[in-house]
Amino acid sequence: MSAQPQPQPERTVSSSALRAPSTSPMSQYAPGSDLKGVLDSSSPEANTEDDKTEEDIPMLKNYLWLTIFSCFCPAYPINIVGLVFSIMSQNSYNEGDYEGARRLGRNAKWVATASIIIGLVIITISCVVHFTRK
């Protein structure tokens, strides 16, 4: 009653197993596998704890539209400074400095407002001088 060894089933090696491992993240999945499940946003691979979404930090106001509008007023050194503050505010926001972006955006708003007021005063004075001369 000696136990005879059971014959082992033949193992075949696929050609994809013989290739060198690829560094591509998609190479780990077989061509017929369900990639929809892997790419689903509810999968653990897609969710990381340290990523911040757009809902976490609201977009701060950089008043770019106001500073561009102020560039049409004839107070050129002042409105260019407002435009620079606005662009610096956007850059600070993109780098993650939210307090600096808020401060620069507020400065851009006040400089653009001052530029518009000064520009309107210059336009008014020019019109008064032009139309009162004979």
FINUPA-655102 format. One record per residue (C-alpha): z, x, y; residue in three letters; residue number from 1. Coordinates in steps of 0.25 Angstrom, whole numbers, plus 5000, padded with zeros to 4 digits. Layout:
FINUPA-655102
    up  east  north   aa    i
     Z     X      Y  Ala  NUM
...
This chain:
FINUPA-655102
    up  east  north   aa    i
  5000  5000   5000  Met    1
  4996  5010   5010  Ser    2
  4991  5005   5023  Ala    3
  4977  5008   5026  Gln    4
  4973  5011   5040  Pro    5
  4966  5000   5047  Gln    6
  4952  5004   5052  Pro    7
  4952  5005   5068  Gln    8
  4941  4996   5075  Pro    9
  4930  5005   5081  Glu   10
  4932  5007   5096  Arg   11
  4920  5008   5105  Thr   12
  4921  5014   5119  Val   13
  4913  5008   5130  Ser   14
  4904  5016   5139  Ser   15
  4912  5012   5151  Ser   16
  4925  5019   5145  Ala   17
  4917  5032   5143  Leu   18
  4914  5033   5158  Arg   19
  4923  5041   5167  Ala   20
  4933  5032   5175  Pro   21
  4928  5027   5188  Ser   22
  4936  5027   5201  Thr   23
  4931  5014   5205  Ser   24
  4941  5003   5205  Pro   25
  4931  4993   5199  Met   26
  4928  5002   5187  Ser   27
  4940  4998   5180  Gln   28
  4935  4984   5177  Tyr   29
  4925  4982   5167  Ala   30
  4911  4976   5172  Pro   31
  4914  4962   5166  Gly   32
  4929  4961   5170  Ser   33
  4933  4951   5180  Asp   34
  4933  4958   5194  Leu   35
  4936  4945   5201  Lys   36
  4951  4945   5196  Gly   37
  4952  4960   5200  Val   38
  4947  4957   5214  Leu   39
  4955  4945   5216  Asp   40
  4964  4946   5228  Ser   41
  4976  4941   5219  Ser   42
  4975  4952   5210  Ser   43
  4986  4963   5211  Pro   44
  4976  4974   5213  Glu   45
  4970  4967   5225  Ala   46
  4984  4965   5232  Asn   47
  4992  4977   5237  Thr   48
  5005  4975   5244  Glu   49
  5003  4985   5255  Asp   50
  4990  4980   5260  Asp   51
  4991  4971   5273  Lys   52
  4982  4959   5274  Thr   53
  4977  4954   5287  Glu   54
  4987  4942   5286  Glu   55
  4999  4952   5287  Asp   56
  4995  4958   5300  Ile   57
  4988  4949   5310  Pro   58
  4977  4955   5319  Met   59
  4983  4959   5332  Leu   60
  4975  4956   5345  Lys   61
  4968  4968   5351  Asn   62
  4961  4959   5362  Tyr   63
  4948  4966   5360  Leu   64
  4940  4954   5365  Trp   65
  4948  4954   5378  Leu   66
  4946  4969   5380  Thr   67
  4931  4968   5377  Ile   68
  4931  4956   5387  Phe   69
  4938  4964   5397  Ser   70
  4928  4975   5396  Cys   71
  4918  4966   5404  Phe   72
  4928  4966   5416  Cys   73
  4925  4977   5427  Pro   74
  4939  4984   5424  Ala   75
  4933  4995   5415  Tyr   76
  4944  5005   5413  Pro   77
  4954  4994   5410  Ile   78
  4946  4986   5401  Asn   79
  4942  4998   5393  Ile   80
  4957  5002   5391  Val   81
  4959  4987   5386  Gly   82
  4948  4989   5376  Leu   83
  4954  5002   5371  Val   84
  4967  4996   5369  Phe   85
  4961  4984   5361  Ser   86
  4954  4994   5352  Ile   87
  4966  5002   5350  Met   88
  4974  4990   5346  Ser   89
  4963  4986   5335  Gln   90
  4964  5001   5330  Asn   91
  4980  5000   5330  Ser   92
  4979  4987   5322  Tyr   93
  4969  4993   5312  Asn   94
  4979  5005   5310  Glu   95
  4991  4996   5308  Gly   96
  4998  4998   5321  Asp   97
  5000  4984   5324  Tyr   98
  5010  4986   5335  Glu   99
  5001  4996   5342  Gly  100
  4989  4986   5340  Ala  101
  4997  4975   5347  Arg  102
  5001  4984   5358  Arg  103
  4987  4989   5361  Leu  104
  4982  4975   5360  Gly  105
  4991  4970   5370  Arg  106
  4988  4981   5379  Asn  107
  4973  4978   5377  Ala  108
  4975  4964   5381  Lys  109
  4982  4967   5394  Trp  110
  4972  4978   5398  Val  111
  4961  4969   5395  Ala  112
  4967  4957   5403  Thr  113
  4970  4967   5415  Ala  114
  4955  4972   5414  Ser  115
  4950  4957   5414  Ile  116
  4959  4954   5426  Ile  117
  4955  4967   5434  Ile  118
  4940  4964   5430  Gly  119
  4941  4950   5436  Leu  120
  4947  4955   5449  Val  121
  4936  4966   5450  Ile  122
  4926  4955   5448  Ile  123
  4932  4946   5458  Thr  124
  4933  4957   5469  Ile  125
  4919  4961   5466  Ser  126
  4914  4946   5468  Cys  127
  4922  4944   5480  Val  128
  4917  4957   5487  Val  129
  4903  4954   5483  His  130
  4902  4940   5488  Phe  131
  4910  4941   5501  Thr  132
  4901  4953   5506  Arg  133
  4890  4949   5515  Lys  134
